[in-house]
Amino acid sequence: MERKSFADMVCPIARSLDRVGEWWSMLIMRDALAGLRRFDEFQKKLGIAPNMLTRRLNALVEAGLLERHLYNARPPRYEYVPTDRGRDFRPVLFALLAFGNKHFAPEGVSVDLCDIDTGKPVDLALVDRNTGRVYTGTEFKMGAGPAASDGLRKRFARRDAVKSN
């Protein structure tokens, strides 16, 4: 069964999920951002089938999240290195880590997000860079961006009209 592609949707969440929404892709990105580079390292750490790993690595390279670098010519062997786009995925993984620790770790926290200098655990927050306002649950909403269609603008306007009544 072929997976539906979200690449042509205008929703940025759908487009992002099209590139990294498959769980193997997220785990590969987690490990690549933690320093793993080679096929055998990913395979050993994840216990993933070689054909699935090949497909996921190729898809991440095609999406511009990883770059393939040849490190051995005979036989050809590659390293997979996060690109700037791939490194920009790190906060998404950190948010998933915090979410998982809060909601799906009944035995307690096994992996914590820590300050790189002090090693002390941090409490991750989403912050508006323009105002410094911290998101705690209801401060922000999705709205129409500059490239939004008229239909999307109307949908958000209807939502806002209902909420103001």
C-alpha positions as a Python dict, from the first residue, in 0.01 Angstrom:
ca = {
    (1, 'M'): (0, 0, 0),
    (2, 'E'): (149, 332, -106),
    (3, 'R'): (152, 615, 143),
    (4, 'K'): (-35, 934, 57),
    (5, 'S'): (191, 1229, -16),
    (6, 'F'): (125, 1563, 153),
    (7, 'A'): (396, 1745, -47),
    (8, 'D'): (147, 1942, -256),
    (9, 'M'): (-68, 2056, 36),
    (10, 'V'): (-26, 2421, 137),
    (11, 'C'): (-26, 2334, 509),
    (12, 'P'): (329, 2359, 649),
    (13, 'I'): (253, 2084, 902),
    (14, 'A'): (145, 1846, 624),
    (15, 'R'): (448, 1934, 412),
    (16, 'S'): (682, 1875, 706),
    (17, 'L'): (515, 1543, 784),
    (18, 'D'): (561, 1441, 421),
    (19, 'R'): (938, 1470, 474),
    (20, 'V'): (983, 1349, 832),
    (21, 'G'): (649, 1213, 953),
    (22, 'E'): (741, 847, 925),
    (23, 'W'): (878, 727, 1260),
    (24, 'W'): (1197, 577, 1118),
    (25, 'S'): (1279, 917, 965),
    (26, 'M'): (1244, 1091, 1299),
    (27, 'L'): (1460, 834, 1474),
    (28, 'I'): (1725, 854, 1200),
    (29, 'M'): (1726, 1234, 1235),
    (30, 'R'): (1750, 1200, 1615),
    (31, 'D'): (2056, 978, 1577),
    (32, 'A'): (2214, 1185, 1298),
    (33, 'L'): (2180, 1497, 1513),
    (34, 'A'): (2341, 1303, 1799),
    (35, 'G'): (2644, 1223, 1581),
    (36, 'L'): (2573, 894, 1403),
    (37, 'R'): (2685, 911, 1040),
    (38, 'R'): (2723, 569, 882),
    (39, 'F'): (2469, 318, 754),
    (40, 'D'): (2589, 42, 986),
    (41, 'E'): (2569, 276, 1288),
    (42, 'F'): (2206, 360, 1212),
    (43, 'Q'): (2120, -3, 1145),
    (44, 'K'): (2281, -127, 1467),
    (45, 'K'): (2128, 148, 1686),
    (46, 'L'): (1777, 125, 1539),
    (47, 'G'): (1751, -244, 1449),
    (48, 'I'): (1597, -136, 1118),
    (49, 'A'): (1590, -356, 806),
    (50, 'P'): (1857, -253, 552),
    (51, 'N'): (1606, -192, 272),
    (52, 'M'): (1393, 33, 496),
    (53, 'L'): (1700, 222, 617),
    (54, 'T'): (1813, 275, 257),
    (55, 'R'): (1471, 415, 162),
    (56, 'R'): (1452, 644, 465),
    (57, 'L'): (1809, 777, 419),
    (58, 'N'): (1743, 842, 50),
    (59, 'A'): (1420, 1025, 135),
    (60, 'L'): (1595, 1240, 398),
    (61, 'V'): (1871, 1326, 150),
    (62, 'E'): (1610, 1410, -116),
    (63, 'A'): (1423, 1629, 137),
    (64, 'G'): (1746, 1819, 206),
    (65, 'L'): (1771, 1715, 572),
    (66, 'L'): (2084, 1502, 526),
    (67, 'E'): (2377, 1514, 284),
    (68, 'R'): (2548, 1202, 158),
    (69, 'H'): (2931, 1215, 169),
    (70, 'L'): (3147, 942, 17),
    (71, 'Y'): (3404, 817, 270),
    (72, 'N'): (3517, 498, 93),
    (73, 'A'): (3540, 456, -284),
    (74, 'R'): (3572, 75, -306),
    (75, 'P'): (3319, -38, -219),
    (76, 'P'): (3132, 291, -216),
    (77, 'R'): (3035, 384, 140),
    (78, 'Y'): (2865, 703, 253),
    (79, 'E'): (2823, 911, 563),
    (80, 'Y'): (2499, 1098, 624),
    (81, 'V'): (2547, 1446, 767),
    (82, 'P'): (2269, 1683, 878),
    (83, 'T'): (2230, 1993, 662),
    (84, 'D'): (2125, 2334, 795),
    (85, 'R'): (1766, 2225, 728),
    (86, 'G'): (1830, 1904, 920),
    (87, 'R'): (1980, 2092, 1214),
    (88, 'D'): (1669, 2313, 1215),
    (89, 'F'): (1472, 1995, 1294),
    (90, 'R'): (1643, 1963, 1635),
    (91, 'P'): (1385, 2179, 1823),
    (92, 'V'): (1106, 1958, 1686),
    (93, 'L'): (1276, 1653, 1834),
    (94, 'F'): (1336, 1838, 2162),
    (95, 'A'): (966, 1926, 2177),
    (96, 'L'): (877, 1558, 2118),
    (97, 'L'): (1121, 1459, 2392),
    (98, 'A'): (957, 1701, 2638),
    (99, 'F'): (608, 1586, 2533),
    (100, 'G'): (703, 1220, 2572),
    (101, 'N'): (859, 1279, 2914),
    (102, 'K'): (547, 1460, 3032),
    (103, 'H'): (286, 1220, 2894),
    (104, 'F'): (441, 881, 2814),
    (105, 'A'): (706, 807, 3079),
    (106, 'P'): (520, 645, 3370),
    (107, 'E'): (848, 491, 3489),
    (108, 'G'): (1012, 834, 3501),
    (109, 'V'): (1238, 1037, 3273),
    (110, 'S'): (1506, 828, 3101),
    (111, 'V'): (1632, 1099, 2863),
    (112, 'D'): (1635, 1461, 2972),
    (113, 'L'): (1703, 1781, 2785),
    (114, 'C'): (2000, 1950, 2952),
    (115, 'D'): (2192, 2276, 2931),
    (116, 'I'): (2503, 2215, 2722),
    (117, 'D'): (2728, 2412, 2962),
    (118, 'T'): (2594, 2316, 3306),
    (119, 'G'): (2446, 1975, 3231),
    (120, 'K'): (2140, 2072, 3435),
    (121, 'P'): (1794, 1976, 3307),
    (122, 'V'): (1603, 2252, 3127),
    (123, 'D'): (1230, 2316, 3104),
    (124, 'L'): (1169, 2359, 2731),
    (125, 'A'): (937, 2643, 2629),
    (126, 'L'): (806, 2781, 2303),
    (127, 'V'): (875, 3155, 2294),
    (128, 'D'): (776, 3432, 2054),
    (129, 'R'): (1111, 3581, 1949),
    (130, 'N'): (950, 3922, 1885),
    (131, 'T'): (794, 3968, 2229),
    (132, 'G'): (960, 3708, 2450),
    (133, 'R'): (612, 3580, 2538),
    (134, 'V'): (616, 3216, 2649),
    (135, 'Y'): (357, 2975, 2513),
    (136, 'T'): (172, 2797, 2794),
    (137, 'G'): (-133, 2670, 2606),
    (138, 'T'): (-366, 2941, 2480),
    (139, 'E'): (-156, 3246, 2391),
    (140, 'F'): (-114, 3173, 2022),
    (141, 'K'): (-326, 3050, 1733),
    (142, 'M'): (-270, 2960, 1371),
    (143, 'G'): (-352, 3238, 1130),
    (144, 'A'): (-337, 3315, 760),
    (145, 'G'): (12, 3391, 633),
    (146, 'P'): (111, 3612, 340),
    (147, 'A'): (74, 3326, 88),
    (148, 'A'): (-260, 3199, 224),
    (149, 'S'): (-541, 3136, -21),
    (150, 'D'): (-868, 3325, 2),
    (151, 'G'): (-1036, 3006, 123),
    (152, 'L'): (-789, 2968, 409),
    (153, 'R'): (-825, 3335, 504),
    (154, 'K'): (-1204, 3292, 514),
    (155, 'R'): (-1175, 2977, 727),
    (156, 'F'): (-961, 3154, 986),
    (157, 'A'): (-1192, 3458, 976),
    (158, 'R'): (-1497, 3232, 1046),
    (159, 'R'): (-1312, 3068, 1335),
    (160, 'D'): (-1223, 3405, 1482),
    (161, 'A'): (-1579, 3534, 1440),
    (162, 'V'): (-1720, 3231, 1626),
    (163, 'K'): (-1469, 3271, 1911),
    (164, 'S'): (-1547, 3642, 1955),
    (165, 'N'): (-1922, 3574, 1998),
}
